[in-house]
């Protein structure tokens, strides 16, 4: 009898351990939020003994469209053991045109970005008023004494005319605004007042257009924010232009050394307007259609599968080509906004040209099962055949918000 109870206890312990392990696996495998359409549910079929139950008491209406509802679903094991609670939203299926074409961007910042802090030579030796005021690399100077700072020249003119008077600066740091007092000092080298800052008010570069919405003429590109080359921080957008670009050369990527697409702006006149620079990519409106592919459905993240897929990207000229890749891993962690998938370039032709993923390919659309599932965002520096990608669903939601905000502002005006 003693042996029987010991065996029973051991068996129960094993069963409970299995249940706990499987529950933990399901918990971390499922997203916290689902968007579902008429043709796409939550895709729980691959998880054995798992079901979702609708909690009607939590039902609410989405703010931007009263025809789309949000509610809560309870995920349970064996119809009994609660695993997690997820948010579900009904949305309409959207179609966009994948692009993969190069584009240039001219971007002007909101305020000026501090890219460096330096000492100035004064009668009392080397010192830095900016450092003494607590300013840091990556800070944004929005205004001085309530005067908006829109360019490097604005900042320079105010400091030079200060005559050493203390200035009140409004600073943006990590999405928070605050004010500091800073006193310009006379630089004995050129006999002018300085505060010891290197700043930048604009940026330009080349990336890849991800998709284009023919109904609204809005576009999405890059799949991550446009950052400053010195600070690696998001550049707050004041305004910007989109330009036609041509890929003229390739610096092949190697282990430890990222490669790069080389290109130039084709025409001086912009082909569109840049509206947003976000962690999901850059967004704006084009003056003309810029897609070579028919519209296809945007996949919900639960529709993305590991396995074969392909990308559209341009390695020469202006015309994208199709290349084979493999989706190795899918990550639903919402904290990694632009690192939802790990992909690997498998196409021999592309590998021979570029060595894998290189700078300038960010935004290249990923297509699987005739759906747009994502876009390339980052390369693994020590393994350039591999890199990260963002879900197309994440990029498209930002476009929905942009469309809503623009329509709302048009109505208000």
C-alpha distance (Angstrom), angle and dihedral (degrees) to the residues before:
residue distance angle dihedral
X1 . . .
X2 3.79 . .
X3 3.79 89.7 .
X4 3.82 90.0 49.6
X5 3.81 93.7 54.9
X6 3.78 91.2 44.8
X7 3.81 90.6 52.6
X8 3.79 90.8 45.6
X9 3.80 91.6 50.8
X10 3.79 91.2 49.1
X11 3.82 91.5 48.6
X12 3.81 92.2 49.0
X13 3.80 90.5 48.3
X14 3.80 90.9 52.3
X15 3.81 91.5 48.1
X16 3.81 92.1 48.7
X17 3.81 90.7 47.7
X18 3.80 90.4 51.3
X19 3.80 91.5 48.5
X20 3.80 91.3 48.7
X21 3.81 92.9 47.1
X22 3.79 93.2 47.5
X23 3.81 91.7 45.5
X24 3.81 90.5 51.6
X25 3.80 90.9 48.2
X26 3.82 91.9 51.9
X27 3.81 92.2 44.1
X28 3.79 93.6 56.3
X29 3.82 94.0 37.2
X30 3.81 95.5 57.6
X31 3.81 124.6 75.1
X32 3.80 120.1 -117.5
X33 3.81 90.6 -131.9
X34 3.79 131.9 38.2
X35 3.76 131.3 -166.2
X36 3.79 111.4 -162.2
X37 3.80 131.7 -172.3
X38 3.79 136.3 -168.5
X39 3.81 88.9 -86.2
X40 3.80 100.4 34.8
X41 3.79 127.8 58.9
X42 3.79 130.0 176.4
X43 3.83 93.8 -71.2
X44 3.81 96.7 -135.7
X45 3.81 93.9 147.2
X46 3.80 94.7 100.9
X47 3.82 91.3 59.9
X48 3.81 110.3 80.5
X49 3.81 119.3 -133.7
X50 3.83 91.5 5.2
X51 3.81 124.0 128.0
X52 3.80 136.4 169.0
X53 3.79 122.9 -133.3
X54 3.78 123.6 -159.8
X55 3.80 116.2 -126.6
X56 3.81 100.3 -155.1
X57 3.78 93.3 -173.8
X58 3.81 89.2 70.9
X59 3.80 95.8 53.8
X60 3.79 116.3 131.1
X61 3.81 139.1 161.9
X62 3.81 124.9 -106.0
X63 3.79 113.3 -114.7
X64 3.79 98.5 -131.5
X65 3.80 98.4 49.1
X66 3.79 125.3 21.7
X67 3.81 90.4 -158.3
X68 3.81 91.6 66.3
X69 3.79 118.4 73.9
X70 3.78 133.4 -158.2
X71 3.77 125.5 -154.1
X72 3.79 143.0 155.8
X73 3.80 127.0 -100.4
X74 3.79 124.5 -162.3
X75 3.80 114.1 -143.2
X76 3.82 112.6 -147.9
X77 3.79 137.6 -178.7
X78 3.82 117.0 -135.1
X79 3.83 88.8 -4.3
X80 3.78 87.6 -74.7
X81 3.81 118.2 59.0
X82 3.85 113.1 74.9
X83 3.81 112.9 -132.1
X84 3.79 104.6 174.1
X85 3.80 144.2 -38.5
X86 3.80 118.2 -115.3
X87 3.78 134.3 -170.7
X88 3.80 116.6 -123.3
X89 3.79 128.1 -164.5
X90 3.79 128.0 -172.8
X91 3.80 111.9 -139.2
X92 3.78 136.2 169.4
X93 3.78 117.1 -100.7
X94 3.80 109.9 -102.7
X95 3.79 130.0 -152.5
X96 3.81 126.0 -160.0
X97 3.78 136.1 168.7
X98 3.84 115.0 -105.7
X99 3.80 110.8 -134.4
X100 3.81 119.9 -178.9
X101 3.79 90.8 -179.0
X102 3.81 124.4 134.1
X103 3.78 120.4 -108.9
X104 3.77 136.1 179.3
X105 3.77 125.7 -133.4
X106 3.79 131.4 -156.6
X107 3.77 109.0 -167.6
X108 3.80 131.9 -176.2
X109 3.77 119.1 -161.5
X110 3.77 130.9 -126.9
X111 3.81 98.1 -110.5
X112 3.80 118.2 -22.1
X113 3.79 126.0 -58.5
X114 3.81 120.0 -129.4
X115 3.81 106.8 -131.2
X116 3.79 97.7 168.2
X117 3.80 144.5 6.6
X118 3.79 121.1 -143.7
X119 3.79 141.6 174.9
X120 3.78 123.2 -107.6
X121 3.78 126.0 -148.4
X122 3.80 111.7 -113.8
X123 3.81 135.2 167.3
X124 3.80 87.7 -93.0
X125 3.78 95.9 49.1
X126 3.81 134.2 -97.1
X127 3.80 117.2 -18.2
X128 3.80 141.1 148.1
X129 3.83 119.4 -137.0
X130 3.80 89.4 -170.3
X131 3.80 92.9 55.7
X132 3.81 91.2 45.0
X133 3.82 88.8 54.5
X134 3.82 90.9 54.2
X135 3.81 97.7 -109.6
X136 3.80 117.4 155.8
X137 3.78 139.6 -162.3
X138 3.81 107.5 -86.9
X139 3.83 95.8 32.8
X140 3.80 118.4 130.0
X141 3.82 119.7 -136.5
X142 3.82 105.6 -146.5
X143 3.79 101.8 173.7
X144 3.80 143.2 -13.8
X145 3.81 120.4 -142.3
X146 3.83 86.9 -11.8
X147 3.82 91.9 -56.1
X148 3.83 111.4 126.8
X149 3.80 114.3 -119.7
X150 3.81 108.9 -142.9
X151 3.80 101.4 158.7
X152 3.79 145.3 15.1
X153 3.79 87.9 -100.9
X154 3.82 91.9 57.2
X155 3.80 91.1 55.0
X156 3.80 93.8 44.8
X157 3.82 93.5 49.7
X158 3.83 94.5 50.5
X159 3.81 93.6 47.3
X160 3.81 93.7 46.7
X161 3.82 91.8 50.0
X162 3.81 94.2 45.6
X163 3.83 93.8 90.5
X164 3.79 87.1 -148.8
X165 3.81 94.9 -55.9
X166 3.81 115.6 148.5
X167 3.81 111.8 -100.8
X168 3.81 127.7 -150.2
X169 3.80 110.8 -138.1
X170 3.80 127.0 -167.3
X171 3.80 109.2 -143.9
X172 3.80 132.6 -166.1
X173 3.82 114.6 -150.7
X174 3.81 125.8 165.1
X175 3.83 91.6 -15.4
X176 3.83 91.9 -52.8
X177 3.81 126.8 111.1
X178 3.81 123.1 -144.2
X179 3.82 139.0 153.6
X180 3.78 131.4 -120.3
X181 3.79 134.7 -175.0
X182 3.78 116.2 -127.4
X183 3.80 129.0 179.7
X184 3.81 117.7 -151.8
X185 3.81 115.8 -137.6
X186 3.78 128.6 -154.8
X187 3.78 113.8 -101.4
X188 3.81 107.7 -139.2
X189 3.81 91.2 -155.1
X190 3.83 94.9 69.2
X191 3.83 100.8 5.1
X192 3.81 93.8 -118.9
X193 3.80 133.1 120.6
X194 3.80 115.9 -99.4
X195 3.81 138.3 171.3
X196 3.82 99.3 -158.1
X197 3.80 103.1 -107.8
X198 3.79 138.7 136.4
X199 3.80 109.9 -155.4
X200 3.80 139.4 178.4
X201 3.81 129.0 -154.5
X202 3.81 102.5 -179.8
X203 3.78 145.8 25.5
X204 3.79 138.1 -162.9
X205 3.77 133.5 -166.7
X206 3.79 149.1 131.8
X207 3.80 128.3 -98.3
X208 3.79 141.2 151.6
X209 3.79 126.4 -83.7
X210 3.82 110.0 -128.8
X211 3.79 105.1 -167.2
X212 3.77 144.1 -17.8
X213 3.81 129.0 -145.8
X214 3.80 109.5 -142.5
X215 3.83 92.3 -164.3
X216 3.80 95.1 58.8
X217 3.85 103.4 16.4
X218 3.82 87.8 -127.3
X219 3.80 119.4 141.5
X220 3.79 138.2 -164.5
X221 3.79 126.8 -152.3
X222 3.83 146.6 170.4
X223 3.83 97.1 19.7
X224 3.81 90.7 -128.0
X225 3.76 136.3 54.0
X226 3.77 124.1 -75.5
X227 3.79 102.4 -113.0
X228 3.76 134.5 -167.4
X229 3.79 113.1 -97.8
X230 3.82 93.1 -133.5
X231 3.81 103.0 39.9
X232 3.85 99.7 26.6
X233 3.82 85.8 -140.8
X234 3.80 127.1 133.5
X235 3.79 110.5 -90.4
X236 3.84 109.3 -132.0
X237 3.78 106.9 -128.6
X238 3.79 124.2 -125.3
X239 3.80 96.0 166.0
X240 3.77 139.5 -39.0
X241 3.79 147.9 178.8
X242 3.81 134.1 -129.7
X243 3.80 116.9 -137.3
X244 3.80 135.9 -168.7
X245 3.80 111.0 -105.0
X246 3.79 138.4 -167.5
X247 3.81 125.9 -150.9
X248 3.80 106.5 -133.2
X249 3.80 103.8 169.6
X250 3.80 149.1 -1.7
X251 3.78 133.5 -127.9
X252 3.81 101.5 -156.7
X253 3.79 116.2 -128.8
X254 3.78 121.9 -122.5
X255 3.79 134.7 -178.4
X256 3.81 106.7 -68.1
X257 3.81 93.6 4.8
X258 3.85 117.7 80.6
X259 3.78 116.4 -140.3
X260 3.78 125.7 -135.9
X261 3.79 143.0 -148.5
X262 3.81 111.1 -127.6
X263 3.79 118.8 -148.2
X264 3.77 148.5 143.3
X265 3.80 140.1 -142.3
X266 3.80 110.9 -91.7
X267 3.81 100.1 -158.3
X268 3.81 132.8 23.9
X269 3.80 94.4 -134.8
X270 3.82 119.1 80.9
X271 3.81 120.9 -116.4
X272 3.78 94.6 -156.4
X273 3.78 150.1 -1.5
X274 3.79 127.0 -99.0
X275 3.81 112.5 -135.1
X276 3.81 106.5 168.9
X277 3.80 141.2 23.5
X278 3.82 107.1 -165.7
X279 3.79 142.0 155.8
X280 3.84 87.1 -99.0
X281 3.81 93.9 54.7
X282 3.78 139.4 -85.2
X283 3.79 122.6 -54.1
X284 3.76 137.0 -166.8
X285 3.78 147.5 126.4
X286 3.80 127.7 -80.1
X287 3.78 126.6 -145.2
X288 3.80 91.9 -144.5
X289 3.78 139.1 24.7
X290 3.79 110.4 -82.7
X291 3.79 107.0 -178.6
X292 3.80 132.9 99.3
X293 3.82 96.3 -171.0
X294 3.81 129.4 77.1
X295 3.84 116.9 -108.8
X296 3.80 113.6 -85.3
X297 3.80 134.6 -177.9
X298 3.81 120.7 -83.8
X299 3.80 106.3 -124.2
X300 3.76 120.8 -130.3
X301 3.79 111.2 -125.3
X302 3.82 92.5 -109.1
X303 3.82 88.3 60.1
X304 3.80 93.5 59.6
X305 3.80 112.9 102.0
X306 3.77 135.3 -167.1
X307 3.78 111.2 -110.0
X308 3.77 138.4 56.5
X309 3.81 123.5 2.5
X310 3.78 136.5 140.4
X311 3.79 139.5 -131.2
X312 3.78 133.9 -140.9
X313 3.80 111.3 -138.0
X314 3.80 139.1 148.6
X315 3.80 121.0 -126.3
X316 3.81 97.5 165.6
X317 3.79 133.9 25.2
X318 3.80 117.6 -21.7
X319 3.83 104.0 -55.8
X320 3.83 120.3 96.9
X321 3.78 123.1 -137.1
X322 3.80 131.2 -155.3
X323 3.82 117.9 -111.1
X324 3.81 131.8 -178.5
X325 3.80 121.0 -114.4
X326 3.79 137.3 164.2
X327 3.81 126.2 -131.5
X328 3.81 103.5 -137.3
X329 3.78 103.0 177.2
X330 3.81 140.2 9.8
X331 3.79 121.8 -150.9
X332 3.81 122.5 -169.1
X333 3.82 94.6 -171.9
X334 3.80 103.4 132.2
X335 3.82 91.9 -155.7
X336 3.80 90.4 72.6
X337 3.79 97.8 65.0
X338 3.81 96.8 177.8
X339 3.82 100.8 25.1
X340 3.80 102.5 72.2
X341 3.80 98.0 129.5
X342 3.78 139.8 29.2
X343 3.79 111.8 -140.1
X344 3.78 135.8 -177.1
X345 3.80 128.6 -151.5
X346 3.82 107.9 -127.4
X347 3.81 100.5 166.8
X348 3.80 109.6 112.8
X349 3.80 94.4 -152.8
X350 3.81 94.0 52.6
X351 3.82 91.7 45.1
X352 3.78 91.1 53.1
X353 3.80 90.8 50.1
X354 3.80 102.1 41.9
X355 3.79 108.5 8.9
X356 3.81 87.9 -122.8
X357 3.80 130.4 -57.0
X358 3.79 113.9 6.0
X359 3.80 136.8 176.8
X360 3.79 111.5 -75.5
X361 3.82 93.1 38.7
X362 3.81 92.1 86.9
X363 3.79 107.4 120.6
X364 3.81 95.5 31.3
X365 3.83 104.0 148.6
X366 3.80 120.1 -117.6
X367 3.80 116.9 -144.5
X368 3.80 126.0 -166.0
X369 3.81 128.8 167.4
X370 3.82 88.3 -1.5
X371 3.82 90.9 -60.9
X372 3.79 130.8 111.1
X373 3.81 102.8 -115.3
X374 3.80 103.2 168.3
X375 3.79 150.6 -51.1
X376 3.80 136.4 -100.8
X377 3.82 113.5 -100.5
X378 3.81 112.1 163.3
X379 3.79 141.6 16.5
X380 3.81 126.8 -137.8
X381 3.79 99.5 -119.3
X382 3.80 93.2 -151.8
X383 3.81 93.3 44.1
X384 3.83 108.9 30.8
X385 3.81 92.9 -178.8
X386 3.82 86.6 71.7
X387 3.77 134.6 55.5
X388 3.79 148.1 141.6
X389 3.78 129.7 -79.1
X390 3.81 135.3 -168.1
X391 3.82 126.5 -130.0
X392 3.81 113.5 -102.9
X393 3.81 86.4 -136.9
X394 3.81 90.0 64.0
X395 3.79 92.8 49.2
X396 3.81 93.0 45.8
X397 3.81 93.8 51.5
X398 3.79 89.6 58.9
X399 3.81 87.7 52.5
X400 3.81 90.7 51.4
X401 3.81 89.7 52.5
X402 3.81 90.6 47.8
X403 3.80 92.0 50.2
X404 3.79 90.9 49.2
X405 3.81 93.9 48.1
X406 3.81 93.0 47.5
X407 3.81 92.6 48.3
X408 3.80 90.3 47.7
X409 3.81 92.9 50.5
X410 3.79 90.4 47.7
X411 3.81 90.3 54.0
X412 3.80 93.1 47.1
X413 3.79 92.5 50.8
